[in-house]
Amino acid sequence: MIGYLLNYQYPSLEEVADEMLAILSDRNRIMQRKDLEMINASWDNHMMQGFNEGEGLT
């Protein structure tokens, strides 16, 4: 965002808001991808090692 603002001397409020929304959208997409990667890794681990019968669902 700072890099964007440094390139424009007087950006309009709409341009700033649009850039902020784009950044938040990218951030949410990255966070979702990381969550899915963690879930997939956990599932792969369970498939490789099996489920422990003594463990409860947590």
Summary of the structure (lengths in Angstrom):
residues: 58
radius of gyration: 20.8
end to end distance: 39.1
largest distance: 63.0
contacts: 94
relative contact order: 0.07
helix: 74%
strand: 0%
